[in-house]
Amino acid sequence: MRDNSYEAVMARKGEIMKTAVGMDYAKFESGSIAFDYEGMLASTGLNIEEVRRIQSGFSIGNTPLIELKNITALARKLAPAGKGARIFIKDEAANPSGSFKARRAATSIYTAKKMGYKGAIAATSGNYGAAVASVCAMSGLRCIVMQECYDSHKLGQPEIIEKARKCEAFGAEVVQLTVGPELFYMFLRALEDTGYFNASLYNAYGVVGVETLGYEIAEQFRAKFGRDPDAVVATNAGGGNLTGTARGLIKAGCKATVIGASVNLAGLHMASDTQFNRKSFTTGHTGFGMPFSTWPDRSDVPRSAARPLRYMERYVTLSQGEVFYTTEMLASLEGLERGPAGNVSLAAAFSIAQEMDADQCIVVQETEYTGAGKHINPQLDFARKNGIDIRFGDPAEEVPGKSIILPAHPNLIKARDADLGHLRGSLIRNALANFKVAPTDADVAFLAEETRTDEAFVRAAIEANQ
């Protein structure tokens, strides 16, 4: 009989993961810090045209690109003369499961079925579970969603409960767990017990699936305007959204500036039982965005395909209040009711557009569906019941876990730049700490690619760490 103690299961995690993903990660390793990232992605055998064919078979993709004319007009009223870029959104809520994550689910589940797996498991509290469940339903595969849902008092946020309902509607078995190490342990046990595919957010199949999103943005924008957008804003959490979109833009030859955006939840620990319900965003926040940017391989596969610092040219944060306000603004001004996570990048775009020239264009690369628990009112009501102070004022004064400050005026929505230099240095420090080797020349070259810098920057960071 297997030893299913926590220690024993964790000791077997490498073997479990290899069996559940169907990819031998060892063949991409150098024995040091560097690994063959492009080789790992290429090993999927999925190019853009093949991915598009797969997604089309599930009625996924080719979502509309919509100009937000009224929100653009408001941004121009607040901007200096001659400023105020046109704002567009890629409406990913039009996908069958209601978010861009349908793209990564399509390629993962298609691959799982091709490999002979009878089902798939996804560890997620959010939209990805619904996406996997939806594609599994179309593919005739079983689906289990492991959902980090509750604190120790069995209290779950309305948004998380809403997503569980959607997963169950598609026929998935939802296993709801408390915050902390229980999730990964139970996830590993389920993979081992069932022999199902690990439909990880971070596997290569999924990230390659997101590339069509960036590719479509370039194609659709060129078809409408005969040119590329000037900037594309992607909500950043685990990094797959931004990574896949940026890679698709590159494959289309698009030169748009890639900007990451997250909700600022500084000071809140994502695995803390007491702090779990003091955040009003379950994804798209710095609690994932910062640590996964500075060390992608903390994920549930040996090497994550989501590596946002390779592609991010700017990284901004917004407050919870600013994003809730923007969610209401989108509904009131444009007649589009969409879930809050996708509106993180819209809040960023609204602010950044006011810095750009009026003849420029900025694209928000995703929206998500909304539903009873994902509306702003139940989320704010839940926050109030948890002792969060909710009021109108200056969002710059918001303290995550203590207050949610809705802007008293739209001119108070301000994207705040994160220090990319610091994040890049953190990634290098994490690489040195995790591998504990003297970096080779190949490692230095790899880290320069990882951080979107050069070898001089990497060598200086290594020397500073010694």
C-alpha angles and dihedrals in degrees: 000000000000120000103238097182115132092251094049095048092049090050089056096045095107092054092044092050094048091052093045099048099040092222127112102221092182092076090065095052125104096198089251137056097303125079134176100264097169090045090054092053093044091052089071088072089220118132124179095268093049091048091050091051091051094047093046088056088061093042089249124142136018088093118172125271106219129193113223097215098170095046089047089052090052092049089052092052089057097040128086117265112292093016132105117093121217111263123218134177131207100222102221091165084084090075116102095257093038104250144066088260088082086077095059092040091054095057094041096050093041088055092045092054092045089053091051102253114154095210146357136233126206125190105210142120093210155040095324092069090056091047093052091045091050095051092042089055090053091045099047093243126134117246136204122186117200104204127194094215118145146041117229090278089062092246115147130187117253090239093055093046089050091055091050089056091053092050090051091048088061091052101260124144106236118206108195116204139178123257118274137046092333091084098060093040093052090043091056092046092050092050091050095044097047104031088225127154119269102236090193122181086227104049120114094245092060098046091048086054092060092056090083089064093063091039092054092049090057093045096046095044092050091048091053102037108012093239144066125271114256096228139010120202119206127188106239126211117126090003103242094107094055095037096051094043093049092048090051091051090050092049089052090051091244116157098198116142110252114223125185122210131192138171110253109244096157113165096026117108111219094212096046115116093208094047099040095092095037091079119076097201122070096190141010092054138120092254086077101017097061102041095041091048092052096041114016094176093071084091131104095268126065093249121020119223088205106088107154100175088068089066110020115108096176134012123200135178132212132194123251090246093054092053094047089050091049090051089057091043092055091052096043099043103030104026091237117128108196135161121269102247094067089047091066088080091042091056088050092048092050089057097039093047088065089061093051130079118266091244092058128091133217125194127208100210102209148022128188135213121263131213143165097299096035096060115108095242098063090043092051091044090052090049091051091051088053091057099262115151108232119191146131118264139090112341089208086075094056116123112202111239092018108052145015111203116194112205113262087212131015090242087073093067102105128169108221119210119237117216103258091184090059092047091050091051090049091054091053092047090050091050091052092046094048099045100032094203135126101260116246125215087260089053091052091051090047093050090049088058092044092055100035090238134101137268093263090059091048094048091049090051091049092050091049089053095054 
